[in-house]
Amino acid sequence: MSLTVQALEKKIRREALPPAVEKTVVQQSRDAAIRGFPTGIDKGNKIYDGDLTIEGNEKDISMDEQGNVVEVEEAVSRKSLPPTERERLTKSAGTGVISKVESLFA
């Protein structure tokens, strides 16, 4: 959950989701395994996350209390990136190791 302060994050049960958030979870979680539902506060607003796994890749969907998607983080394979982007990431990492690449839609 990149929108919220991690220290405020709390996991809740699916049954505790507001109806609008549950509706969005149903729409967004097709063909996915659900890992959990962390919540947190971002700029005074409660945010609900749907932590999903789709075909072995992690996908986290952040929603407001009305069920509106406010951010999506999705793991992507490095091979799916354009060669110039892979090169830029490798150069930026220097001697470090890139273990995970995510796309972020906000």
C-alpha positions in Angstrom: 0.0 0.0 0.0 2.1 2.9 -1.2 -0.5 5.6 -0.6 -0.6 5.1 3.2 1.8 5.3 6.0 2.8 1.6 6.6 2.7 2.0 10.4 -1.1 2.8 10.2 -1.8 -0.2 8.0 -4.3 -2.8 9.5 -5.7 -5.9 7.9 -9.4 -6.5 8.0 -11.7 -9.4 7.0 -13.5 -9.3 3.7 -16.8 -9.2 5.6 -15.8 -5.8 7.1 -15.4 -4.1 3.7 -18.0 -1.4 2.9 -20.5 -2.6 0.2 -19.0 -0.3 -2.5 -15.5 -1.6 -1.8 -16.7 -5.2 -2.0 -18.3 -4.5 -5.3 -15.0 -3.2 -6.7 -13.1 -6.1 -5.2 -15.5 -8.5 -7.0 -14.9 -6.7 -10.3 -11.1 -6.4 -10.0 -10.4 -9.9 -8.6 -11.6 -12.0 -11.4 -9.1 -14.9 -12.0 -7.1 -13.8 -8.9 -6.3 -15.2 -5.6 -7.0 -12.7 -2.8 -4.1 -12.4 -0.3 -5.8 -9.9 2.1 -7.3 -6.6 2.7 -5.1 -4.0 4.4 -6.5 -0.6 5.3 -4.9 2.7 6.1 -5.2 6.4 6.1 -4.0 8.7 3.3 -4.4 12.4 3.8 -7.2 11.8 6.3 -9.1 9.4 4.0 -9.5 5.7 4.7 -8.1 3.6 2.0 -8.8 -0.1 1.4 -6.4 -2.4 -0.5 -7.2 -5.6 -2.3 -3.9 -7.6 -2.3 -4.2 -10.0 -5.2 -2.2 -12.6 -7.1 -2.9 -13.1 -10.7 -1.0 -15.8 -12.7 1.8 -15.7 -10.1 2.1 -11.8 -10.2 1.2 -9.5 -7.4 -1.4 -6.8 -7.9 -2.5 -4.4 -5.2 -5.6 -2.2 -5.8 -6.2 0.8 -3.5 -9.8 2.0 -3.2 -11.5 4.8 -1.3 -14.6 4.2 0.9 -16.9 4.6 -2.2 -15.1 1.8 -4.0 -13.3 4.1 -6.4 -9.9 2.8 -7.5 -7.3 5.4 -6.6 -4.1 3.4 -7.3 -3.0 0.1 -8.8 0.4 -1.5 -8.3 1.1 -4.5 -10.5 4.2 -6.6 -10.8 5.5 -6.9 -14.3 8.3 -9.0 -15.8 11.5 -7.3 -16.8 11.3 -9.0 -20.2 8.0 -7.2 -20.9 9.8 -3.8 -20.6 11.1 -2.1 -23.7 14.9 -2.7 -24.1 15.8 0.9 -23.5 13.8 0.8 -20.2 15.5 -2.4 -19.1 18.9 -0.8 -19.9 18.0 2.3 -17.9 16.9 0.3 -14.8 20.0 -1.9 -15.0 22.3 1.2 -15.2 20.4 2.9 -12.3 20.8 -0.2 -10.1 24.6 -0.2 -10.5 25.9 -3.1 -8.5 22.5 -3.6 -6.9 20.1 -6.4 -7.9 16.6 -5.7 -9.3 14.3 -8.3 -7.7 11.0 -6.8 -8.7 9.5 -4.3 -11.2 6.1 -2.8 -10.7 3.9 -0.6 -12.8 1.9 2.1 -10.9 -1.3 3.6 -12.0 -2.7 6.5 -9.9 
